[in-house]
Amino acid sequence: MKTETTIRPSDSLRHVRYEIRGRLARRAHELERQGYEIVSLNIGNPKAFGFRTPETMRLAMIENLPEAEGYCHQKGIFPAREAVVMQQQARGVTGVTAEEVFIGNGVSELIDLVLRALLNDGDEVLVPSPDYPLWTAAVTLNGGRAVHYPCRPENGFVPDPEEVARLVTPRTRAMVVINPNNPTGAVYPRPVLEALAQLAERSGLVLFSDEIYDQMTYDGAEFVPMATLVRDTLCATLSGLSKVYRACGYRVGWAVFSGRTHAAAEYLSSLELLSSLRLCSNVLAQWAVQTALGGYQSIRELVSPGGRLYESRRAILSAVQSSRFLQLEPPKGAMYGFVGVKTEELPDFDDQRFALDLLEQKHVLVAPGVSFNVAYRNRFRVTTLPDSVLLRDVFGRIDELLTEYASAAREPGHGNVLDAAARFK
């Protein structure tokens, strides 16, 4: 009798997590198949909440359809790369040409490529905590070790450069900065960015600046491009069409290298090799880049008072303020709120149990805070993409569940409340 062979996954995935699309999301899909209507606030997907890509970008792709039927250069089509260069120059970044621009299938692919071209086994990368978890996962998958520097709630989720400096070792190769930040919405002040840039220069670190939310800021918060502050080390700025231009499905991102590019010739050649191995990125969607960056920036209306993103953010702030249980450092950028639950009100609160109960009982899907590589368990992330009416309803459901938690905690035998971790396998 033939013995059945068990096919096991690679050991490299043992410490890789991406809970934003993990077990909770799969359970949400199961509930939807059963006929339940789920409000999915776990992912920043503009299309899911009625946002449209600007018409001019769609027209640019239609008009260039005949030019998109073959492979293009591994770094991307020249008009797209040149448009990125012009944007960088307009922001005060010098010394960049189209040769220093790599177009990828979204920033997600580029995060993997830029780390794969850099890291050897055991190399360390400084990554913020909380972080966008793809950065930690990509460091791990490419043989590195993610060393998390804290961005503490009591400091508005802004890192302390001196604390970051104490984490640098001889194995540290790079630093990741996510600004405006996902998941917290923090927008880093110029002095903090200057200090981080100087730390990278002193230590010879490559500085990866994730700026996908660069034009999403509120109430006068100043976004400072990291590349304008870096001179004496290599800086990679990563951005794309997904968020500001509401084009997640186009899968177009870019990495722009500035600073000491002359000292990174071998590294950039290796990155081009990796780009060549995947032939090229989505050609058709690249034709939207020039129109997007050079055209009318409709995002400004959305993040200004009266604009939909602004009003949705305000609805969340209002709901949190009126809640007995919730707290929130007002997000100054991006499209998320990293909401806290007051432990003095609910000392036994657990973010994963809460996220599952909220999904099962109230049909709302959020991302528990532990998904973002933090040690504390009293946070969850929601996106600000739904309109203010839906968000008020959602936070009403959240408060209902937290009130039920508080009532159960006062009752004898409340320790017998179902354990979500045991139910959710």
Buried (B, 14 or more C-beta within 10 A) or exposed (E): EEEEEEEEEEEEEEEBBEBBEBEBBEBBEEBBEEEEEBBBBBBBBBEBBEBEBBEBBBEBBEEBEEBBEEEBBBBBBBBBBBBBBBBBEEBEBEBBEBEBBBBBBBBBBBBBBBBBBBBEEEBBBBBBBBBBBBBBBBBBBBBBBBBBBBBBBEBBBBBBBEEBBEBBEEEBBBBBBBBBBBBBBBBBBEEBBBBBBBBBBEBBBBBBBBBBBBBBBBBEBEBBBBBBBBBBBBBBBBBBBBBBBBBBBBBBBBBBBBBBBEEBEEBBEBBBEBBEEEEBBBBBBBBBBBBBBEBEBBBEEBBEEEBBBBBBBBBBBBBBEEBEBBBBBBBBBBBBBBBBBBEEBBEEBBBBBBBBBBBBEBBBBBBBBBBBBBEEBBBBBBBBBBBBEBBBBBBEBBBEBBEBBBEBBEEEEEEEBEEBEEEBE
